[in-house]
Every structure is written in structure tokens, then in C-alpha cells.
Amino acid sequence: MYFALAGLLFLAFVGNVVSGSIDGTAILSNVQEMLLLFAASIIFSAAILIAEAKAKSKNEKTD
């Protein structure tokens, strides 16, 4: 779920960049773009940490 949310936020960022390069007018301001990319990065990092914790606990149960 976290990976999907991070991907969705990153897709919104890429869509804004593409929109800005085609039309010359971006939907979001520079600060909003930065916050969107920051949120995607934080959520992706949390998803990685959660996945690692689940894998570690699964490995400990099998040992």
C-alpha cells in the first residue's frame, strides 16, 4: 500500500513536470513540487523499512 501511494505521488510529480515542459505552465508551484517529491520520498522510505522489518521477522521465525 505504501509503495502504491509513493508511486502515485511520484506519478503526480512527473505529470506536473511533463505538463510544465509541454505547455510552459506547471500546475504546481516550485514549493508544492518540492513538498510532493519530499512526501513521495518519505513514504517510499517508510515502505522500504516496513518491508525489511517484515522480511527480517519472517526469517527469524523460520530459523
Secondary structure, 3 states (H helix, E strand, C coil): CHHHHHHHHHHHHHHHHHHHHHHCCCCCCHHHHHHHHHHHHHHHHHHHHHHHHHHHHHHHHHC
